Amino acid sequence: MSRTLYRLEGCPYCVRVVDKLDELDLDYHSVWVEAMHSRRNRVKEVSGQRQTPVLVDDEYGVTMAESARILEYLDATYGEQAT
């Protein structure tokens, strides 16, 4: 699996990304991160910051945060206009 989503339970921005991944029928692995911002070291190791969601797409060598950017990326890379 080439996509990993770092997400936080109850995060509405994470849900938006999950919905888009499901809509595009893309496989991904979820990594659940700590609710306490200061304990999100796993996310920081991957992306350099502690905010969620973070998408890592190994197929294209992309790591990004911010749900709006992730949604744009997914549409541009995997959406109908990309095919």
C-alpha positions in Angstrom: 0.0 0.0 0.0 1.5 3.2 -1.0 -0.7 5.7 0.9 -0.7 6.4 4.6 -3.0 8.8 6.4 -2.0 10.1 9.8 -5.2 11.1 11.5 -6.8 12.0 14.8 -10.0 10.5 16.1 -12.8 13.1 15.9 -10.9 15.4 13.5 -13.4 16.7 10.9 -10.6 17.6 8.6 -9.3 14.0 8.7 -12.9 12.8 7.9 -12.9 15.0 4.8 -9.8 13.3 3.6 -11.0 9.8 4.4 -14.3 10.5 2.5 -12.3 11.6 -0.5 -10.0 8.6 -0.4 -13.1 6.4 -0.2 -14.9 8.3 -3.0 -11.8 7.7 -5.2 -11.7 4.1 -4.1 -8.1 4.4 -3.0 -6.5 2.0 -0.6 -4.7 3.6 2.3 -3.4 2.7 5.8 -4.5 4.8 8.7 -2.1 5.7 11.5 -4.0 7.0 14.5 -2.1 9.8 16.4 -2.2 11.0 19.9 -4.8 13.6 20.8 -2.3 15.6 22.8 -0.6 17.9 20.3 2.8 17.7 22.1 2.7 13.9 21.8 2.3 13.7 18.0 6.0 12.8 17.5 5.2 10.2 14.9 3.5 12.8 12.7 6.4 15.3 13.2 8.9 12.6 12.2 7.1 12.2 8.9 6.0 15.7 8.0 8.1 18.1 10.2 5.0 19.3 12.1 2.3 17.9 14.4 -1.0 18.9 12.7 -3.4 16.3 11.2 -4.3 15.1 8.7 -1.0 14.2 6.9 -1.0 12.1 3.8 2.1 10.2 2.7 1.8 8.9 -0.9 4.9 6.8 -1.5 3.9 6.2 -5.1 4.5 9.8 -6.0 7.0 10.7 -3.2 4.5 13.2 -1.6 4.0 14.1 2.0 1.5 16.9 2.8 -0.6 18.3 5.5 -3.7 20.5 5.5 -6.9 18.9 4.3 -7.7 21.4 1.6 -4.3 20.8 -0.1 -4.7 17.0 0.3 -8.1 17.0 -1.3 -6.8 19.1 -4.2 -3.9 16.7 -4.6 -6.1 13.6 -4.5 -8.4 15.1 -7.2 -5.6 16.2 -9.4 -3.7 12.9 -9.1 -6.4 10.3 -8.9 -9.7 12.0 -9.9 -11.5 11.8 -13.2 -9.5 14.7 -14.7 -6.2 12.8 -13.9 -7.2 9.8 -16.0 
